[in-house]
Each structure stands twice: as C-alpha cells, then as structure tokens.
Amino acid sequence: PPPTEDERSHDADFSRWIEVCILAALEASYVTLVVREHRLATCKQDKAVVENLESVEFVFSHSVSQDEINKAVKRAKAIETGRRLAVDMGYGDPERMTPYNCAEYIKAAVDGVQGITYEEIKDLDVIKREYPLLYNSARASFSEKKTWPCVVKLEYQSPEAAKVKEHLYLVGKGVTYDTGGISLKIGGSMRGMSRDKLGACGVAGFVLATGVMQDVSVNISCILAFERNSIGPNALLPDEVIVSRAGVRVLINDTDAEGRLVMTDPVAECRERILAAREAGNKTPAVIYTAATLTGHVIRAYGWYGATVANGPARKGRYDHRLAVS
C-alpha cells in the first residue's frame, strides 16, 4: 500500500523540530556511565562533572504555543530517559556491564515507573529448559558466575486498556561481550564487542521511554537475552546440533553467529504468547520485532547505517517503514 498521510508527513517535514533541538542539546550534555562513576569516585561529590552542559536555554518565536512546547519537552524527556539507559549499558565497560549487572541496571531504571513490570531469570536449569539455544551459546561462560547468562522480561501495560491499538513483542540481543566463541574473532576484530548488547539495551530504553510517556495506545512485552559469548573448554562447537524451544534442530556452523541463537527461543516464546492470546479471544493486533547488532552483515549491505528488515507479512503491513520513520 502507498504511505499513509502520517507517514508522509514524518518523512517530509520538520514537525518535531523542537524535540530534535532539545534532544541534540541533551546528547551534547551526556557523559558516559563509566566516566560519571569515575568522577564521582575520585572527586568531591559537588565537584564531579556529570553533565557537559550546566544548563540549556531555548528561545522560540511567538508562533510556537506553550502547549506545543510542553508536549515537545514531555516527549523529549521520555526519549532521553530511555536513550540514556540504552547508552549507559551499551557503551559500558564489559566488566561493568556483565549479564547480571545489565539486569540490575534495568531493574533500578524501571523501578517505580507506572505500568512497567520487571522479571528476571537467572537459574541455569530454567534457562536450559526454556531457552536452550541461549544456554548452549553461553556454555563457555559458566566457569564464572558473574558472566552467567540471564533473561530479563519487561511488560508495559497501557493506563487505558480501551485505547490500546496494538501489542508489541520485542526481543533484544544482549551479548555483553562477543569473542566469537570457538569461531574466534581474529585480526583485531574483537575490539568494540562490548557493544554487542546494544539491541537489548535499545529495547530496554524504548520500554522505559514508553513508560515515562504513559502511552495509552500500546502494550509491550519484551524479552532481553543477556550472555557473554566466551571461549573455553565447555564452549559450543561447530557441527553440534541443538534442539530449540520450538523443537527445531539447529546445526551450528559458526559460533560467532550467536545473535540468532540468543534471540530464537525468545521469539518462539513471543509466538506462543500471541497464539495463546488469540485462543483466549484477545484479537489485539500483535507484531514481533527483534533488535540486534548484527554488525558485519549490516555494514556489508547498508554501510554504517541501521537496517530495518521485514519478512513478507511485515513488509505488506509496512512495519519496517513505520520503524524507519519513527
């Protein structure tokens, strides 16, 4: 179908210029988590610089109403709150942001936000049973409890159920460090792999932003799979065959393709939940999105840009286009 009027307007005009200005200033002011924590630990509390900018002042013409400004500030605050959660975790030191530490950081961030509930799964036996692909991908990390895998589930419920238009199911790849496993990254390509969790971090930030906004039009269920793709005597091996949550036999060709392993079982769980809701008579439109740093393939196909890739039904519904212009 052709783009809707709403899609055309967001592609073509500058209707959110106030938000863009505010967010640009806040991005310039942002100081990374590891730097903030270092400054707070080594300086007097009142001397530690935790923002680059002391204050920001905007001057608007009389043609901009106070109501427009208030709405833009509210949205920008929500977006920036979620963005900072994502980048705090995503760009954190890999020892600072282990799987368990990521879970704790998310838990603290969403605590007290209306409509958001938090659940975590750390028991290895439960992960082995419910998320066998994640479990096996993470096997080499079992020697140190701090690097054990975990699953974080976030739910956002609209404050006005009657206004809900769709239910989003989001799955995030949270590989806190990616060595490649037995299919080891070589030639210096391991540098920067602490950012391989940005898919899960971005999803967590999105849910937090939605909660801060108190969006009435959507419910969200998200599953974040955190692991460290380590190398060691118990590592997953090419040529192994692992049976997934859905009962599908998966042949391992390359242990550096761990992203699809950690997300596949959560996607299967989302499918189960959607089908169960349909059986119970809940006909709310539902869609599943996965978010991941599948870096090599994206760079080859798109260069240094994010990619939205849809399957057949999603492409027909223009879900990829909605995501790209949002």
HELIX and SHEET records of a PDB file:
HELIX    1   1 GLU A    5  ALA A   12  1                                   8    
HELIX    2   2 TRP A   17  SER A   29  1                                  13    
HELIX    3   3 LEU A   33  THR A   42  1                                  10    
HELIX    4   4 GLN A   66  GLY A   90  1                                  25    
HELIX    5   5 PRO A   99  VAL A  110  1                                  12    
HELIX    6   6 LEU A  124  GLU A  130  1                                   7    
HELIX    7   7 PRO A  132  SER A  137  1                                   6    
HELIX    8   8 ARG A  139  SER A  141  5                                   3    
HELIX    9   9 LYS A  145  THR A  147  5                                   3    
HELIX   10  10 ALA A  161  LYS A  163  5                                   3    
HELIX   11  11 MET A  193  ARG A  195  5                                   3    
HELIX   12  12 LEU A  198  MET A  213  1                                  16    
HELIX   13  13 GLU A  258  GLU A  279  1                                  22    
HELIX   14  14 THR A  295  TYR A  302  1                                   8    
HELIX   15  15 GLY A  312  LYS A  316  1                                   5    
HELIX   16  16 TYR A  319  VAL A  325  1                                   7    
SHEET    1   A 5 ILE A 116  ILE A 121  0                                        
SHEET    2   A 5 CYS A 150  TYR A 156 -1                                        
SHEET    3   A 5 VAL A 218  ASN A 229 -1                                        
SHEET    4   A 5 GLU A 166  ASP A 178  1                                        
SHEET    5   A 5 ALA A 286  ALA A 291  1                                        
SHEET    1   B 2 VAL A 241  VAL A 243  0                                        
SHEET    2   B 2 ARG A 249  LEU A 251 -1                                        
END                                                                             
